[in-house]
Amino acid sequence: MILFADIVVKVSLLVGAALAVMPLLRGRSAALRHWVLAVALVCAVAMPLLTIVAPAWHIPVSTFTIGSIAPRPATVSVTIASRQSPARGFDQTADTPRMADDAGRGMNLRVLVGLVWAVGAAASAAVLFVGFARLRRIARRAEPLETGRWAELTGELARASGVHRRVTLLRSDHPTLLVTWGVMRPRIVLPFVARDWTDDRARIVLRHELAHVRRGDWAVQIAAEIARSLNWFNPVVWLACRQLRRESERACDDAVLNGGVAPADYASHLVDLARALSAHRRPYVPASAMARSSGLEGRIAAMLNARLNRNPLTPRTQIAAAILLLCLATSVAGLRAQHFSTFSGTLVDQTNAVLPNVAVTLTNAAAQTRNEARTDSNGHFELVGLRDGDYQLAIAEAGFANLYEPIAIAGHDVTRTIQLRIGDLHETISITSGGPAFKPDLELRAKAREWAEQRMQKVAERCGGNGAAAAASGVGGNILAPSKIADVKPRYPENLQAAKVGGVVLLEVLIGTDGTVRDVQVSSGDPDLASAAVDAVRQWEFSPTLLNCTPVEVRMGVTANFVATP
């Protein structure tokens, strides 16, 4: 929708500029004014393409720095913790997140605007195609005038007017239809009453219509009709199309007067033709019409004004005006205002429950800016006024792993749903060579298991009461950290103990939803030491980790220090 509005504004600027210079060209010929409007409307049709290929330039807009960048570490260690904030308690109630609804409304608006435009453009195009079909039907039913007085006059005046294409002259059975259309095979359609016209009137009519043929007015008019169909809602384009038709008729009037016809005689014939041809309703056709009653008074006044410039448009002037307008159109198409984008979205946890009151930060190192917002009660955040550039997204919240992610802003709003993962646990154990072998304390383990079961029972009661309300509200972030139920110390390998070899083993452990160790991966360390550490860690057991009363998997980093004694 932004691109659509951008093109509408640019078309309005270009066509509006062409209309604005019309009073300045009042002392110049109608042919020049018509050409200026014609090129502007053709460029308006091509504006979407020009917007893509034209070199961009920006209107500078003053901005302010939101904040300065503070040094941040590349990584931050996070330890899992339970949430104690009242905003996240089990008794918290909140509205259901609105992010999907807002996005849906925005999408519905874009679809509605696109649909309305498409319906209007299709209706305008349908009218145009109906007009084309009507012209073809009129041509098929009309009587060709290939011999006789009309054919001779047409050939004589075509040569005098500089028309080198073969012009087909037709006489329709319609009493008032007088139009000219076609580019490669132009046709002049005369009304049925033309058989009663005098030679003077026939010469005036043919001179006028042949001027349309020589100037290529029909092709220009079709381009204008296409521009109007695509911009059917834009009054600036409608005004330009009406002015284009008016200048086209005046330019052809000037061509007739330059051919030696007296202004008073031409005006008299034109008034008589308008009176006679307006007696019957004229069907719409996309073609020039000589004797329209609208604008007739202005045309007659222009005919009788001997001081007006009636010079035809020279090729040099035509090319110069076209180049000037094309440069203007390219400049308008490449115009880019300093765009400020919005980065928005919803913050959720692993259960897709929203996270309110969490800081979301975007930093731009190149621009030395820092933008920060906090999520609302629905987990929604919005950072506005962002210039194009590369940003670093940072979200740090207790109990969750810190999130760092690059975000590119490039002239468009960005909407994201961001999920925070529960932070990793970490445990460090030390194993000393020569020490006594580890013996599990079964009594202590039983007490730990009993305590964990009682704890889980209390949590289950809370989850069935206030926790259910919290779950229904969609608010998340309620974390119950695990506790170790069964602990096993690694056995120091005998060969390394004898050789007095120690070392550090780093493990990555996945604790399942039931609290058992599901997977152990070795990050670094001696293979024998690592094997001993893995064998022990696989026997560890924890109470389940709960997120919003739902058991979830959690990762743990284990550092095993094997210390060799002298």
Secondary structure, DSSP 8 states (H G I E B T S, - for coil): -HHHHHHHHHHHHHHHHHHHTTGGGTTS-HHHHHHHHHHHHHHHHTHHHHHHHS--EEE--------------S-----------GGGSTT-------HHHHHHHHHHHHHHHHHHHHHHHHHHHHHHHHHHHHHHHHHHHSEE--SSHHHHHHHHHHHHHT--S--EEEE-S-SS--EEE-SSS-EEEE-GGGGG--HHHHHHHHHHHHHHHHHTHHHHHHHHHHHHHHTTT-HHHHHHHHHHHHHHHHHHHHHHHHTT--HHHHHHHHHHHHHHHTTS-----SSEETT-STTHHHHHHHHT-TTS------HHHHHHHHHHHHHHHHHHHTEEE---EEEEEEEE-TTS-B--S-EEEEEETTTTEEEEEE--TTSEEEEEEE-SEEEEEEE--TTB--EEEEEEE-SS-EEEEEE--B--EEEEEEEETTS------HHHHHHHHHHHHHHHHHHHHHHHTHHHHHHHHTB---EE---EEE-------HHHHHTT--EEEEEEEEE-TTSBEEEEEEEES-HHHHHHHHHHHTT-EE--EEETTEEE-EEEEEEEEEE---
